[in-house]
Amino acid sequence: MKKVLYRHLFSKVLGLSLLLYSTSFYAQEEAQAVAETATETAADATGGDPAKGKQLFNQNCAACHALDRKMTGPALANVESRLAEDEGLDKEWIYSWVKNSPGMIASGDAYANKIYNEYNQAAMTPFPTLSNQDIDDILAYTAAPPPAPAVTPGVVADPDQPTSGGISNEMILGALALVFGLLVIMLILVNKTLRRIAEANGVVLTEEREKRMSIWKAFVKNQFLMLVSAIFLLLVSAYFAYGYLMQVGIDQGYAPIQPIHYSHKIHAGDNKIDCKYCHSSARVSKHSGIPSLNVCMNCHKSIYEYKGNPEGPSAEDLANGYTNEFYTGEIKKLYKAVGWDEENQKYTGESQPVQWVRIHNLPDFAYFNHSQHVSVAGVECQTCHGPVEEMEVMYQFAPLTMGWCINCHRETNVKVEGNEYYAAIHEELSKKYGVEELTAAMMGGLECGKCHY
């Protein structure tokens, strides 16, 4: 009898898988229970609710404080226990400090003045509206351990390794190429076998080729075909030459690599930052302008790392290397450029210019005024620059050709509401053209002098 080895292999593997899964599941439950116990311990010690404290912390404290690092103010993790152990200060002192920090500084409190001088004499904003219970909730949040990252059972994807959703296209193409090669080899072998059988049976294979004129010689001798071909080649050459020359100076789709990666998708899309907050000169100037790095530091003085969306980076972002660590590294480049010392929360004075690469560049003989279009006409930024809120890398969306601008002037109605000048001229031009709405072309938008010096 033939002996079958490992006949219970499937059941063993299944049992081992269930054991590993249950171990992982109970380990997660145990870790969660430990975290919940620690949170309850922190809540019992401070008499507050960490969940409510987190909300209050984000609303009132997060602009100047973090839990684990210095910002405008000191780190606040376990602040109550640290003050009690190091300075001998109780919770009543914290209540007084939060509600009236300038008063405590003026009263000569030793530790209040120490903190005031240590952090460049930047007095903390008083919060008299916060109750003692609110402060207890905040202290409970600062004493609670940070939440452990969620672990999904199964294979953890390495962001440095390419992900695959099954059989790749390369494997499919390789298999098809192998099958095609085998078919070619089989046909060659069949051909050789048939020839050998024919030779064994005395069959002589002869190939007779009819002598005929080459197709190229027949083509050259036909004058009509030569004439038609010459005209066709000239027309095709002229078409492609015209198309090539018409693309000179048109940079539609141009997306240069910038020295500091700036994601419009995160800033204008996810965080809903208005375009004119950074490009404020677009409202009052010919140019939209490149925002000063101080504008960036208005937010990034406090936002020192990128934590991403709650659902995590998308597969496309990971494929392009856009991880949370990547964006945090770009914030560090910003700090280096402006000379910002994270540790001491102050400027060092050692700044470096950022050599941004210009994307939209009109010819010098073409005049375009951003304020006239943005403030007067009310044109949205996306009309010319495309869906900026969806762009990870900024690129030139429109061709910016003269024909493109003229078509816009022919199709866009002038915004006359609330503008006395346009209201006066609108009445006269409406009578002239017999229409209720006027386009920019009707108001002289096609005159050469409007756009050319």
C-alpha positions as CSV (number, residue, x, y, z in Angstrom):
1,M,0.0,0.0,0.0
2,K,1.2,3.5,-0.9
3,K,1.7,5.6,2.2
4,V,0.3,9.1,2.1
5,L,2.4,11.6,4.0
6,Y,0.9,14.7,5.7
7,R,-2.7,13.7,5.0
8,H,-3.8,16.1,7.7
9,L,-1.6,19.0,6.5
10,F,-4.6,21.2,5.5
11,S,-6.2,20.8,8.9
12,K,-2.9,21.6,10.6
13,V,-2.4,24.7,8.5
14,L,-5.9,25.8,9.2
15,G,-5.5,25.3,12.9
16,L,-2.3,27.1,12.9
17,S,-3.8,30.1,11.0
18,L,-6.8,30.2,13.4
19,L,-4.3,30.1,16.4
20,L,-2.2,33.0,15.0
21,Y,-5.3,35.0,14.2
22,S,-6.8,34.5,17.6
23,T,-3.5,35.3,19.2
24,S,-3.3,38.5,17.2
25,F,-6.9,39.4,18.0
26,Y,-6.5,38.8,21.7
27,A,-3.2,40.7,21.7
28,Q,-5.0,43.7,20.1
29,E,-7.8,43.4,22.6
30,E,-5.3,43.3,25.4
31,A,-3.4,46.4,24.1
32,Q,-6.7,48.2,23.7
33,A,-7.6,47.2,27.2
34,V,-4.3,48.5,28.6
35,A,-4.7,51.8,26.7
36,E,-8.3,52.1,28.1
37,T,-7.0,51.3,31.6
38,A,-4.3,53.9,31.3
39,T,-6.8,56.5,30.0
40,E,-9.2,55.7,32.9
41,T,-6.2,56.0,35.3
42,A,-5.4,59.4,33.9
43,A,-9.0,60.5,34.2
44,D,-9.2,59.3,37.8
45,A,-6.0,61.1,38.7
46,T,-7.0,64.4,37.2
47,G,-10.7,64.2,37.7
48,G,-11.4,65.0,34.0
49,D,-12.5,63.5,30.8
50,P,-9.7,63.0,28.2
51,A,-12.1,63.0,25.3
52,K,-13.6,66.4,26.2
53,G,-10.1,67.6,27.0
54,K,-8.9,66.7,23.6
55,Q,-11.6,68.9,22.0
56,L,-10.9,71.8,24.4
57,F,-7.1,71.4,23.8
58,N,-7.5,71.6,20.0
59,Q,-9.8,74.6,20.3
60,N,-7.8,76.7,22.8
61,C,-4.3,75.3,23.2
62,A,-3.1,73.6,20.0
63,A,-2.1,76.9,18.3
64,C,0.7,77.5,20.8
65,H,1.3,74.1,22.5
66,A,2.0,70.5,21.6
67,L,2.1,67.5,23.8
68,D,5.6,66.3,23.0
69,R,7.6,69.3,21.8
70,K,8.1,73.0,22.4
71,M,6.2,75.5,20.3
72,T,5.3,79.0,21.2
73,G,4.8,77.6,24.7
74,P,6.2,74.5,26.5
75,A,5.2,70.9,25.9
76,L,2.1,69.9,27.9
77,A,2.4,66.1,28.2
78,N,1.9,65.2,31.9
79,V,2.2,68.9,32.8
80,E,0.3,68.5,36.1
81,S,2.6,65.8,37.5
82,R,5.7,67.5,36.2
83,L,4.8,70.8,37.9
84,A,4.0,69.0,41.1
85,E,7.2,67.0,41.1
86,D,9.7,69.6,39.8
87,E,8.2,72.9,41.1
88,G,5.9,71.9,43.9
89,L,2.9,73.6,42.2
90,D,-0.6,72.3,42.7
91,K,-3.7,72.3,40.5
92,E,-4.8,75.6,41.9
93,W,-1.8,77.3,40.5
94,I,-2.7,75.9,37.1
95,Y,-6.2,77.2,37.4
96,S,-4.9,80.7,38.1
97,W,-2.3,80.6,35.4
98,V,-4.8,79.5,32.7
99,K,-7.4,82.0,33.7
100,N,-5.1,85.0,34.3
101,S,-1.5,84.5,33.3
102,P,-0.7,88.2,32.9
103,G,-2.0,88.8,36.4
104,M,0.3,86.1,37.8
105,I,3.3,87.6,36.0
106,A,2.5,91.0,37.3
107,S,2.1,89.7,40.9
108,G,5.7,88.5,40.8
109,D,5.0,84.7,40.9
110,A,8.5,83.1,40.5
111,Y,7.6,80.3,38.1
112,A,5.2,82.4,36.1
113,N,8.0,84.9,35.4
114,K,10.4,82.1,34.7
115,I,8.2,80.7,32.0
116,Y,7.5,84.2,30.7
117,N,11.2,85.0,30.3
118,E,12.1,81.6,29.0
119,Y,9.7,81.9,26.1
120,N,10.8,85.3,24.8
121,Q,8.3,87.2,27.1
122,A,5.3,86.0,25.1
123,A,2.5,86.1,27.6
124,M,0.0,83.4,27.4
125,T,-3.5,84.4,26.3
126,P,-5.8,84.2,29.4
127,F,-8.9,82.0,29.3
128,P,-11.2,83.3,32.0
129,T,-14.2,81.5,30.4
130,L,-12.7,78.0,31.0
131,S,-14.1,76.5,34.2
132,N,-12.1,74.3,36.6
133,Q,-13.7,71.3,35.1
134,D,-12.7,72.3,31.6
135,I,-9.1,72.6,32.8
136,D,-9.4,69.2,34.5
137,D,-10.5,67.7,31.2
138,I,-7.5,69.3,29.4
139,L,-5.1,68.0,32.1
140,A,-6.7,64.5,31.7
141,Y,-6.0,64.7,28.0
142,T,-2.4,65.8,28.6
143,A,-1.9,62.9,31.1
144,A,-3.4,60.2,28.9
145,P,-1.0,58.1,26.8
146,P,-0.9,58.6,23.1
147,P,-3.2,56.2,21.2
148,A,-1.5,53.2,19.7
149,P,-1.6,53.0,15.9
150,A,-4.3,50.7,14.6
151,V,-2.9,47.4,13.3
152,T,-4.8,45.5,10.7
153,P,-4.4,41.7,10.8
154,G,-2.7,40.4,7.7
155,V,0.3,41.5,5.6
156,V,1.5,45.0,6.3
157,A,2.3,46.9,3.1
158,D,5.8,48.4,3.0
159,P,5.6,51.9,1.4
160,D,9.1,51.4,0.0
161,Q,8.0,48.3,-1.9
162,P,5.7,48.4,-4.9
163,T,2.3,47.0,-4.2
164,S,0.5,44.5,-6.4
165,G,-3.1,43.7,-6.6
166,G,-2.6,40.2,-8.0
167,I,-1.0,39.1,-11.2
168,S,0.9,42.0,-12.8
169,N,0.7,43.0,-16.4
170,E,4.3,42.0,-16.9
171,M,3.6,38.5,-15.8
172,I,0.7,38.2,-18.3
173,L,2.8,39.6,-21.1
174,G,5.6,37.2,-20.3
175,A,3.2,34.2,-20.3
176,L,1.8,35.3,-23.7
177,A,5.2,35.7,-25.1
178,L,6.2,32.2,-23.9
179,V,3.1,30.7,-25.5
180,F,3.8,32.5,-28.7
181,G,7.4,31.3,-28.7
182,L,6.2,27.7,-28.1
183,L,3.8,27.9,-31.1
184,V,6.5,29.2,-33.4
185,I,8.8,26.3,-32.3
186,M,6.0,23.8,-32.9
187,L,5.3,25.1,-36.4
188,I,9.0,24.9,-37.3
189,L,9.1,21.3,-36.0
190,V,5.9,20.4,-37.9
191,N,7.3,21.9,-41.1
192,K,10.5,19.9,-40.8
193,T,8.6,16.7,-40.1
194,L,6.4,17.1,-43.2
195,R,9.5,17.8,-45.3
196,R,11.1,14.6,-44.1
197,I,8.0,12.6,-44.8
198,A,7.8,14.0,-48.3
199,E,11.5,13.2,-48.9
200,A,11.0,9.6,-47.6
201,N,8.1,9.1,-50.1
202,G,10.1,10.5,-53.0
203,V,8.1,13.7,-53.4
204,V,10.2,16.5,-54.8
205,L,9.3,20.0,-53.6
206,T,9.8,22.7,-56.2
207,E,9.2,26.4,-55.9
208,E,8.4,28.3,-59.0
209,R,8.5,32.0,-58.9
210,E,6.9,34.0,-61.6
211,K,9.1,36.8,-62.8
212,R,7.3,40.0,-62.5
213,M,8.2,43.7,-62.4
214,S,9.0,45.1,-59.0
215,I,6.2,47.2,-57.5
216,W,8.7,50.1,-57.0
217,K,9.7,50.1,-60.6
218,A,6.1,50.1,-61.7
219,F,5.4,53.0,-59.3
220,V,8.3,55.1,-60.6
221,K,7.2,54.6,-64.3
222,N,3.6,55.7,-63.5
223,Q,3.8,59.5,-63.8
224,F,0.3,60.1,-62.5
225,L,1.0,58.2,-59.2
226,M,4.3,60.1,-58.8
227,L,2.5,63.5,-59.2
228,V,-0.2,62.6,-56.7
229,S,2.3,61.3,-54.2
230,A,4.4,64.4,-54.5
231,I,1.4,66.7,-53.9
232,F,0.3,64.5,-50.9
233,L,3.8,64.6,-49.3
234,L,3.9,68.4,-49.7
235,L,0.5,68.8,-48.1
236,V,1.3,66.5,-45.2
237,S,4.7,68.2,-44.6
238,A,3.0,71.6,-44.6
239,Y,0.4,70.4,-42.2
240,F,2.9,69.1,-39.7
241,A,5.2,72.1,-40.1
242,Y,2.3,74.5,-39.4
243,G,1.3,72.4,-36.4
244,Y,4.9,72.5,-35.0
245,L,5.3,76.2,-35.5
246,M,2.0,77.0,-33.9
247,Q,3.2,75.2,-30.7
248,V,6.3,77.4,-30.3
249,G,6.0,79.3,-27.0
250,I,2.9,77.3,-25.8
251,D,3.7,75.6,-22.5
252,Q,0.4,74.0,-21.7
253,G,1.0,71.1,-19.3
254,Y,4.3,72.5,-18.1
255,A,4.9,71.2,-14.6
256,P,8.5,71.9,-13.3
257,I,9.9,70.5,-10.2
258,Q,10.1,73.1,-7.4
259,P,12.9,73.3,-4.8
260,I,10.2,72.9,-2.1
261,H,7.3,70.6,-2.9
262,Y,4.1,72.4,-2.5
263,S,0.8,70.5,-2.8
264,H,-2.1,72.6,-3.9
265,K,-4.3,69.5,-3.4
266,I,-3.6,69.5,0.3
267,H,-3.7,73.3,0.9
268,A,-6.4,74.5,-1.5
269,G,-8.3,71.1,-1.6
270,D,-8.1,69.3,1.7
271,N,-7.7,72.4,3.9
272,K,-9.9,74.8,1.8
273,I,-7.4,77.6,1.9
274,D,-8.5,80.4,-0.4
275,C,-6.2,81.1,-3.3
276,K,-6.1,84.8,-2.5
277,Y,-4.8,84.2,1.0
278,C,-1.4,83.3,-0.4
279,H,-1.7,85.2,-3.7
280,S,-3.1,88.3,-2.1
281,S,-1.7,90.7,-4.7
282,A,-4.0,89.2,-7.3
283,R,-6.8,91.4,-5.9
284,V,-4.9,94.7,-6.3
285,S,-2.0,94.2,-8.7
286,K,-1.2,93.2,-12.2
287,H,0.7,90.1,-10.9
288,S,-0.6,87.5,-8.6
289,G,2.8,87.3,-7.0
290,I,4.7,84.6,-5.2
291,P,3.7,84.5,-1.5
292,S,6.4,85.4,1.0
293,L,7.6,82.5,3.2
294,N,6.4,84.4,6.2
295,V,2.9,83.7,4.9
296,C,3.8,80.0,5.0
297,M,5.1,80.4,8.5
298,N,1.8,81.8,9.7
299,C,0.5,78.2,9.7
300,H,3.7,76.1,9.7
301,K,5.1,77.7,12.8
302,S,2.7,75.4,14.6
303,I,2.2,72.8,11.9
304,Y,5.6,71.1,12.0
305,E,4.6,67.7,10.7
306,Y,2.1,66.3,8.2
307,K,-0.2,63.8,9.7
308,G,-2.2,63.1,6.6
309,N,-5.9,62.2,6.1
310,P,-7.6,59.9,8.6
311,E,-7.9,57.2,5.9
312,G,-4.1,57.4,5.2
313,P,-2.2,58.0,1.9
314,S,-3.8,56.7,-1.2
315,A,-2.2,54.0,-3.4
316,E,-1.4,56.7,-6.0
317,D,0.3,58.9,-3.4
318,L,2.4,55.9,-2.1
319,A,3.4,55.0,-5.7
320,N,4.7,58.6,-6.2
321,G,6.4,58.7,-2.8
322,Y,4.0,61.2,-1.3
323,T,4.1,59.8,2.3
324,N,3.5,61.7,5.5
325,E,7.3,61.6,6.1
326,F,7.9,63.1,2.6
327,Y,5.6,66.1,3.4
328,T,7.2,66.6,6.8
329,G,10.6,66.7,5.1
330,E,9.4,69.5,2.9
331,I,8.3,71.4,5.9
332,K,11.8,71.1,7.3
333,K,13.1,72.6,4.0
334,L,10.8,75.6,4.7
335,Y,12.3,76.0,8.2
336,K,15.8,75.9,6.7
337,A,14.9,78.5,4.1
338,V,13.4,81.0,6.7
339,G,16.0,80.2,9.4
340,W,13.5,78.8,11.9
341,D,14.9,77.0,15.0
342,E,12.3,74.4,16.0
343,E,13.9,73.6,19.3
344,N,14.1,77.2,20.6
345,Q,11.0,78.4,18.6
346,K,12.8,81.5,17.2
347,Y,14.3,82.8,14.0
348,T,18.1,82.5,13.7
349,G,18.4,85.2,11.0
350,E,20.2,82.7,8.6
351,S,17.7,82.6,5.8
352,Q,18.1,81.2,2.3
353,P,16.3,82.4,-0.9
354,V,14.0,79.8,-2.5
355,Q,14.5,79.7,-6.2
356,W,11.0,79.0,-7.4
357,V,10.5,78.0,-11.0
358,R,8.0,80.1,-12.8
359,I,5.2,78.2,-14.5
360,H,2.9,80.8,-16.2
361,N,4.8,83.3,-18.3
362,L,3.1,85.5,-20.9
363,P,5.2,87.3,-23.6
364,D,6.4,90.8,-22.7
365,F,4.3,92.4,-25.4
366,A,1.0,91.0,-23.9
367,Y,-0.6,92.9,-21.0
368,F,-2.7,91.0,-18.4
369,N,-4.0,92.5,-15.2
370,H,-5.0,90.1,-12.4
371,S,-6.9,92.7,-10.4
372,Q,-9.0,93.7,-13.4
373,H,-10.1,90.1,-13.8
374,V,-10.2,88.9,-10.2
375,S,-11.6,92.0,-8.4
376,V,-13.6,93.8,-11.2
377,A,-14.7,91.0,-13.4
378,G,-15.0,88.4,-10.6
379,V,-13.3,85.7,-12.6
380,E,-12.5,82.6,-10.6
381,C,-8.9,81.4,-10.4
382,Q,-9.9,78.0,-11.8
383,T,-11.1,79.6,-15.1
384,C,-7.5,80.2,-16.2
385,H,-5.5,77.9,-13.9
386,G,-7.8,74.9,-13.9
387,P,-8.8,72.7,-10.9
388,V,-5.9,73.9,-8.7
389,E,-7.5,72.2,-5.6
390,E,-6.9,68.8,-7.3
391,M,-3.3,69.4,-8.4
392,E,-0.5,67.7,-6.4
393,V,2.1,69.3,-8.7
394,M,1.1,72.7,-10.2
395,Y,1.1,72.9,-14.0
396,Q,-0.1,75.2,-16.7
397,F,-3.7,74.2,-17.4
398,A,-4.7,76.6,-20.2
399,P,-2.7,77.3,-23.5
400,L,-2.7,81.1,-22.7
401,T,-2.7,81.8,-26.5
402,M,-4.3,84.9,-28.0
403,G,-7.0,82.8,-29.6
404,W,-7.9,81.3,-26.2
405,C,-8.1,84.8,-24.6
406,I,-10.2,86.2,-27.5
407,N,-12.7,83.3,-27.2
408,C,-13.0,84.0,-23.5
409,H,-13.8,87.7,-24.2
410,R,-16.4,86.7,-26.8
411,E,-18.2,84.3,-24.4
412,T,-17.9,85.9,-21.0
413,N,-20.5,88.4,-19.9
414,V,-19.4,91.5,-18.1
415,K,-20.3,91.7,-14.4
416,V,-22.1,95.0,-14.1
417,E,-23.8,94.5,-10.7
418,G,-22.6,97.0,-8.1
419,N,-20.4,98.9,-10.6
420,E,-21.6,102.4,-11.5
421,Y,-19.3,102.8,-14.4
422,Y,-20.4,99.6,-16.0
423,A,-24.0,100.4,-15.1
424,A,-23.8,103.7,-17.1
425,I,-22.1,102.2,-20.1
426,H,-24.3,99.1,-20.0
427,E,-27.4,101.1,-20.8
428,E,-25.9,102.7,-23.9
429,L,-24.3,99.5,-25.2
430,S,-27.5,97.5,-24.6
431,K,-29.4,99.9,-26.9
432,K,-26.6,99.7,-29.5
433,Y,-26.5,95.9,-29.6
434,G,-30.1,95.2,-28.5
435,V,-29.1,92.7,-25.8
436,E,-29.5,92.6,-22.0
437,E,-26.1,91.2,-21.3
438,L,-22.8,92.4,-22.7
439,T,-19.7,90.4,-23.4
440,A,-16.2,91.7,-23.0
441,A,-15.9,91.7,-26.8
442,M,-18.8,94.1,-27.0
443,M,-17.1,96.5,-24.7
444,G,-13.9,96.7,-26.7
445,G,-12.3,93.5,-25.4
446,L,-11.1,92.6,-29.0
447,E,-9.2,95.9,-29.6
448,C,-5.5,95.3,-30.0
449,G,-4.6,98.1,-27.6
450,K,-6.4,96.4,-24.8
451,C,-3.8,93.7,-24.5
452,H,-0.8,94.9,-26.5
453,Y,1.3,98.0,-25.8
